[in-house]
Amino acid sequence: MANMKWLSGLGMLHHLDMSGVDLSKATDWLQVINSLPSLVQLHLSGCELSNLHMYVPSVNLRSLSVLDLSYNNFNSSVSQWIFSVTSLVSLDLTECRFHGPIPSFRNLTSLELLHVAMNDFMNSSSIFQELSSSNLISLDISGCGISSSVLDSLQNLTNLISLRLTGNQLTKRIPKSLGNFCKLREIDLSGNNIGNISLTYFLESFFECKSPALESLWLSYNYITGIIPHSIGNLSFLRTLDLSDNQISGPIPYSIGRLSSLEELYVGYNQINGNLPDSIGQLSSLEELSISYNRLNGSLPDSLGQLSKLTSLDFSYNLLTGVVTEAHFIKLVSLKYLYGSANKLILRLQFANWIPPFQLRSLYLKSCVLGPQFPLWLQSQKDLKELDISNTGISSPMPESFVRSFSKLLYLNMSNNHIRGPLTFSGIPATLEFIDISSNGFWGTLHPLLCSSGVTTTYYLDLENNHLSGDIPECWEKWPRLGILNLGNNSLSGEIPRTLGSLDLQYLNMHGNKISGRLHSSLMNLTELDVLELGRNELTGSIPTWIGTKLTHLRILNLRLNRFDGNIPHELCHIRHIQILDLAHNNLSGNIPRCFNNFSILSDIESNSGDDFSYFINGPEKITEGDSLVTNGREDTYSSILPLVMLIDLSSNNLTGYIPSELTSLLELTSLNLSRNQLSGSIPEKIGNMKEQMSLDLSVNRLSGELPMSLSSLNFLSSFNVSFNNLTGRIPTGTQLQSFGESSFFGNKLCGAPLTEANGCEPVEAATHTIGEKKEDDGADWGLIISIVVGFVCGFWMIMGPLIVRRSWRIAYFGFLSKLSKFVLCLIIFIEAEKKNVKCDAANMGKLR
């Protein structure tokens, strides 16, 4: 609406409600409203107003008692003209995002209802001092940043019936002055992180009133401790009690049964233990009961079946045991929502043809025991929208008409059972968004499911871990909204259908089948794909370059155990957000690309977004997908911790060349496996920079040189293997390397702990040759050998030749040698005689001369 001039002629108008009308372009709204002096009530909630007009010369709204401007994002200072309308009884400024300067409430003496949630100008003690003398009946100051100290200023508001303080900063003890509010019917203190206070202490303030009038108490999302006291039964008017998301322990007291007016009871997400009291069946007015995510044990009391007004029952994620029979549901005629997952309850019906008294919309019984027979009573629930009977021990065949029984079904989870039989899901409801029948015994082809139905709205389809066979049909035009597709671990064969490329898939898993052929170029259209899992198949050809140039959103690429050949395409380096790259057990050759440092998450250039490969589907829980990976020499399936796994596995190929030094910049990498290739050269010196490494396998290659000293700084290593290479020298000393067995170092010329033998420990100089240079062979040096032989021959004949030819030279030469020997002999005698003080004969010395 562009203007509101049409209202200006309605001078006698008393009531105007234009809530929800778009008035973003009506700049004259306040001018027109100010011309209606008889106006008593004005409701402009959610009208997209943005200009409140800070200053109005004269306010003519003398009769206005109700002003509602809530849910308009003014995001400005609060306008003073509002507080000059002295006739106001009710003022609602909820989520107007007003801030200072602080207005004065002194003139609003008739004010009884004040709702100012999500306005930070209220965080002032002076405002509450002004309000303390008012006659307020209802006060909502949620989300205003108010601290505990401000509450002391509220103690005089003894007429309060409703007080809402949710989402503030009331972290300290709540003052006992709340006991002054004996007229209070509802109080909401949820979401304040209130700590160091027991529930007993808090409730005592209300018990100071002779007859507590409290009807609604919300204390969720705090840190309230202690037990639920027996005195809770004294709040006889209580209709709503919300204690969820705290740290309350102990049992639910039997006195809870005295709250005959109670309609809503929420105590989930605490540490409550013990049995659910039988007195719970006395809450004849109860409509909603949530006790989930606690430590309740024992069996469900039969008295639950007496709650005829109950519409929602949630006891999931406890430690409940025992048998559930028809008696637990005998009078639950109003029940619409039943959540009982993750207990050890056994549903054992006395009558096989039992028809429940209720018509459910949501049923979640995951991990309870419903089998072995298929629960036929489910087909009576025609209003079902959500059904989870996963891991419930069902092993008998599913009736062919089962899924067709639910025309409104949105969510179906029957995974992790032993349901046998052909996959006859023809005629599935067009409304079905989620289908998970994984980990069962379904067999046959995909054609009945994929091709027999009309166009579906399904987003999630999981058929993993069954016995499905045959080709994957080209019927994907009937599944236009499909985003998650898991066909892993079946016996499917043939090629990947080309029509898959027409979908907007985020997750595609065909791991563990017999799929063959090349990857067709139509798959390059899957530009939103996060996960591509095609491992353990029979795919051939080279890895297409378009995987790197088109599928740039990939975070997991798993092509292990196929028959891919050729080089690893450098285009894969365009997948900057990759976290898991698994190309192991193929026939890949050539060098490892040196551009892997472009992986921004692995290089810690960008932080992990925290996305945990989970997808929110229609239902109470998000679905977390997993991947089968080999780490520490063992294949496991990772799901909840998958975001923490940073892995590159290129093992068991025919890769050659050096390990690129650029790999050492992948600082976030937790697992690197380059084993069983033909890699040569030395291990990069800076490999110790990869400090997050938990698994490192370089075994069965042709690596040479010494182990880098930086390896000693890898403190998180739990798996390490460099066996069967040409490594030499001493193993670096560190906190982790010496903890591995000798088998991690076998097949080298290494020494030092943990090896027991000291062979090959001579220091080895670091290799100085560069890439492309060829080292000389270690064969014989014939040039040196020939030089030695020639030198020896020449020296020998230069001395012996003249002696053989001239007789006089021979006499002189040997005479000299004779005298020299006598001189040496006498010298030895002289030295020995000196030791015994005996002198040698001087004559003999003279003859020697």
Secondary structure, DSSP 8 states (H G I E B T S, - for coil): ----GGGTT-TT--EEE-TT---TT-TTHHHHHTT-TT--EEE-TTS------S--S----TT--EEE-TT----SB--GGGGG-TT-SEEE-TT---B-S----TT-TT--EEE-TT-GGG--HHHHHHHTTS--SEEE-TTS--BGGGGGGGTT-TT-SEEE-TTSB--S---GGGGG-TT--EEE--SS---S-BHHHHHHHHHTSSS----EEE--SS--BSB--GGGGG-TT--EEE--SS--EE---GGGGG-TT--EEE--SSEEEE---GGGGG-TT--EEE--SSEEEE---GGGGG-TT--EEE--SSEEEEEE-GGGGTT-TT--EEE--SSEEEE--S-TT---SS--SEEE-TTSB--SS--GGGGG-TT-SEEE-TTS---S---TTTGGG-TT--EEE--SS--EEE---TT--TT--EEE--SSEEEE-SHHHHHSS------EEE--SSEEEEE--S-GGG-TT--EEE--SSEEEE---GGGGGS--SEEE--SSEEEE---GGGGG-TT-SEEE--SSEEEEE--THHHHH-TT-SEEE--SSEEEEE--GGGGG-TT--EEE--SSEEEE---TTGGG-TTTTTSS------SEEE-SSSSEEE--EEEEETTEEEEESTTGGG--EEE--SSEEEEE--GGGGG-TT--EEE--SSEEEE---GGGGG-TT-SEEE--SSEEEEE--GGGGG-TT-SEEE--SSEEEEE----TTGGGS-GGGT-SSEEESTT-S--TT-S--------TT---------HHHHHHHHHHHHHHHHHHHHHHHH-HHHHHHHHHHHHHHHHHHHHHHHHHHHHHTT----HHHHHHH-
